[in-house]
Amino acid sequence: MKILVEYNECESGLDRLKIDSAEYLSNYALRLLFNDGTERLVDFKPFLSKSLHPSIKKYLDEDQFTNFSLTDGNLNWNDYELIFPIWNLYNGKIDT
């Protein structure tokens, strides 16, 4: 017998979760407001500081970091050069 388990994003609600607004506060922290009314403060500095990859480290330049956009309800830097899973942002923690 073979048992198959399928993950369906529709059941989890992730397909409907979106960021409505993002505001830069200071020191690489953003205040995110999600479409379900949840607000999170996300500190990106530990992630950026620990990264060894030059295309990520460059976002320690505050001008680069603050040049984000909201694309399809998610944070996006420089045409998807830097983007994070919506669930991590919703939980307010970026994995380092």
KADA-V127487 format. One record per residue. N is the residue number from 0. RES is the residue in three letters. SS is DSSP state (H for helix, E for strand, L for the rest). Layout:
n=N res=RES ss=SS
n=N res=RES ss=SS
//
This chain:
n=0 res=MET ss=L
n=1 res=LYS ss=L
n=2 res=ILE ss=L
n=3 res=LEU ss=L
n=4 res=VAL ss=L
n=5 res=GLU ss=L
n=6 res=TYR ss=L
n=7 res=ASN ss=L
n=8 res=GLU ss=H
n=9 res=CYS ss=H
n=10 res=GLU ss=H
n=11 res=SER ss=H
n=12 res=GLY ss=L
n=13 res=LEU ss=L
n=14 res=ASP ss=L
n=15 res=ARG ss=L
n=16 res=LEU ss=L
n=17 res=LYS ss=L
n=18 res=ILE ss=E
n=19 res=ASP ss=E
n=20 res=SER ss=E
n=21 res=ALA ss=E
n=22 res=GLU ss=E
n=23 res=TYR ss=E
n=24 res=LEU ss=E
n=25 res=SER ss=E
n=26 res=ASN ss=L
n=27 res=TYR ss=L
n=28 res=ALA ss=E
n=29 res=LEU ss=E
n=30 res=ARG ss=E
n=31 res=LEU ss=E
n=32 res=LEU ss=E
n=33 res=PHE ss=E
n=34 res=ASN ss=L
n=35 res=ASP ss=L
n=36 res=GLY ss=L
n=37 res=THR ss=L
n=38 res=GLU ss=E
n=39 res=ARG ss=E
n=40 res=LEU ss=E
n=41 res=VAL ss=E
n=42 res=ASP ss=E
n=43 res=PHE ss=L
n=44 res=LYS ss=H
n=45 res=PRO ss=H
n=46 res=PHE ss=H
n=47 res=LEU ss=H
n=48 res=SER ss=H
n=49 res=LYS ss=H
n=50 res=SER ss=L
n=51 res=LEU ss=L
n=52 res=HIS ss=L
n=53 res=PRO ss=H
n=54 res=SER ss=H
n=55 res=ILE ss=H
n=56 res=LYS ss=H
n=57 res=LYS ss=H
n=58 res=TYR ss=H
n=59 res=LEU ss=H
n=60 res=ASP ss=L
n=61 res=GLU ss=H
n=62 res=ASP ss=H
n=63 res=GLN ss=H
n=64 res=PHE ss=H
n=65 res=THR ss=L
n=66 res=ASN ss=L
n=67 res=PHE ss=E
n=68 res=SER ss=E
n=69 res=LEU ss=E
n=70 res=THR ss=E
n=71 res=ASP ss=L
n=72 res=GLY ss=L
n=73 res=ASN ss=E
n=74 res=LEU ss=E
n=75 res=ASN ss=E
n=76 res=TRP ss=E
n=77 res=ASN ss=L
n=78 res=ASP ss=L
n=79 res=TYR ss=L
n=80 res=GLU ss=L
n=81 res=LEU ss=E
n=82 res=ILE ss=L
n=83 res=PHE ss=L
n=84 res=PRO ss=L
n=85 res=ILE ss=H
n=86 res=TRP ss=H
n=87 res=ASN ss=H
n=88 res=LEU ss=H
n=89 res=TYR ss=H
n=90 res=ASN ss=H
n=91 res=GLY ss=L
n=92 res=LYS ss=L
n=93 res=ILE ss=L
n=94 res=ASP ss=L
n=95 res=THR ss=L
//
